[in-house]
Each structure stands twice: as C-alpha cells, then as structure tokens.
Amino acid sequence: MITTILLQAPAGGSGGFGMLIPMVLIIVVFYFFMIRPQVKKQKDQKKYVEELKKGDKVVTTAGIHGRIIDLNDTTFLVEVENGKIRFDKSAVSLDASKALNTPPVAVKS
C-alpha cells in the first residue's frame, strides 16, 4: 500500500510546474507581439520629432498640414494656408508626415 502511494505522489505533485510553462509562453508572446512593437514605434516617433527642421512639411495628429517656419525646445510654428499656428512637438503625426515628405514612386510601364 505504501509503494502505491509513493508511486502516485510524483504524478499528482507535478501539476503546478506544468501550469508554469504555458504562463511563461503567454508572457513571451505578449512581449513580442504587443510591448516590443509599441516601444519601437515610440522610439521612431521621438527620433523623428528631434530631427525636425525649418522647412519640413508636417501633418499634425489633428490632420492640419503645414510647413515648419520656427522651432523651439517643445513647440514649433507651422505656416498653414491662412496664417500661422503654434503646436507642441508631440502633435506631429509620424506616419502621415513621412508619407507627405516621401516622393511618389514612379511606375514603370
């Protein structure tokens, strides 16, 4: 009777360790598919804002298109069709501004 109890004990006791592996895998997948791309996007946004200079065409997150005419530490002055508007540097839309500044690709026929 004691030998049957001893033989059954390891099978029942390893259930806790078996649950640890799926939890670790979930955390690893969450990191690579959610956290890492977001951190990369934030780095790219910060780098783009730091590299802004006078004359660059930008699009703000509100959808306002204009050309930078003055830069400060945290703000920039944008010339729009009817005047000038001052924005915070965090208001620049990275994706829309890059699309505006890249030349169109010529299609070969």
C-alpha positions as CSV (number, residue, x, y, z in Angstrom):
1,M,0.0,0.0,0.0
2,I,2.8,2.4,0.8
3,T,4.5,1.6,-2.5
4,T,1.4,2.5,-4.5
5,I,1.1,5.8,-2.6
6,L,4.7,6.7,-3.3
7,L,4.4,5.8,-7.0
8,Q,1.3,8.0,-7.4
9,A,2.7,11.0,-5.5
10,P,5.1,12.5,-8.2
11,A,2.3,12.4,-10.9
12,G,0.0,14.5,-8.7
13,G,2.7,16.9,-7.5
14,S,3.9,17.9,-10.9
15,G,0.7,19.7,-11.9
16,G,1.9,23.1,-10.5
17,F,5.1,23.0,-12.7
18,G,3.1,22.0,-15.7
19,M,0.9,25.2,-15.4
20,L,4.1,27.4,-15.2
21,I,5.2,26.7,-18.8
22,P,2.1,27.9,-20.5
23,M,2.0,31.1,-18.4
24,V,5.7,31.9,-19.4
25,L,4.9,31.3,-23.0
26,I,1.9,33.6,-22.9
27,I,4.1,36.4,-21.3
28,V,6.8,35.9,-24.0
29,V,4.2,36.0,-26.8
30,F,2.6,39.1,-25.3
31,Y,6.0,40.8,-25.1
32,F,7.0,40.2,-28.7
33,F,3.6,41.0,-30.3
34,M,2.4,43.9,-28.1
35,I,5.1,45.5,-26.0
36,R,8.1,45.4,-28.2
37,P,6.5,47.0,-31.4
38,Q,5.0,49.8,-29.3
39,V,8.4,50.6,-27.7
40,K,9.9,50.7,-31.2
41,K,7.2,53.0,-32.5
42,Q,7.7,55.4,-29.6
43,K,11.5,55.5,-30.3
44,D,10.9,56.2,-34.0
45,Q,8.4,59.0,-33.1
46,K,10.9,60.6,-30.7
47,K,13.7,60.4,-33.2
48,Y,11.6,61.9,-36.0
49,V,10.5,64.8,-33.7
50,E,14.1,65.5,-32.7
51,E,15.2,65.7,-36.4
52,L,12.5,68.2,-37.4
53,K,13.9,71.4,-39.0
54,K,12.7,74.5,-40.6
55,G,11.0,74.0,-44.0
56,D,9.8,70.4,-43.2
57,K,6.3,69.7,-44.2
58,V,4.3,68.1,-41.3
59,V,0.9,66.8,-40.6
60,T,-0.4,67.0,-37.1
61,T,-2.4,64.4,-35.3
62,A,-5.4,66.7,-35.8
63,G,-4.9,66.5,-39.6
64,I,-3.5,70.0,-40.1
65,H,-1.0,70.2,-43.0
66,G,1.7,72.9,-43.0
67,R,5.4,73.8,-43.2
68,I,7.6,74.5,-40.2
69,I,8.8,78.0,-40.0
70,D,10.1,78.2,-36.4
71,L,11.3,75.6,-33.8
72,N,11.6,75.9,-30.1
73,D,12.5,73.2,-27.5
74,T,9.0,71.9,-27.1
75,T,7.0,73.7,-29.8
76,F,7.1,74.6,-33.5
77,L,5.4,77.2,-35.6
78,V,3.5,75.9,-38.6
79,E,2.6,78.0,-41.6
80,V,-0.8,77.0,-42.9
81,E,-2.9,78.4,-45.8
82,N,-4.5,81.2,-43.7
83,G,-1.8,82.0,-41.2
84,K,0.5,80.5,-38.6
85,I,-0.3,78.1,-35.7
86,R,2.0,77.0,-32.9
87,F,1.9,73.3,-31.9
88,D,3.6,71.1,-29.4
89,K,6.1,68.8,-30.9
90,S,4.2,65.8,-29.7
91,A,1.3,66.8,-32.1
92,V,3.3,65.6,-35.1
93,S,1.9,62.5,-36.8
94,L,4.9,60.4,-37.8
95,D,3.2,58.2,-40.3
96,A,1.3,61.0,-42.1
97,S,4.3,63.3,-42.2
98,K,6.6,60.7,-43.6
99,A,4.1,59.9,-46.3
100,L,3.8,63.6,-47.1
101,N,7.6,64.0,-47.4
102,T,8.5,60.9,-49.4
103,P,8.4,61.4,-53.1
104,P,5.9,59.3,-55.1
105,V,7.3,56.2,-56.7
106,A,7.4,56.3,-60.5
107,V,5.5,53.4,-62.0
108,K,7.4,51.8,-65.0
109,S,5.2,50.6,-67.8
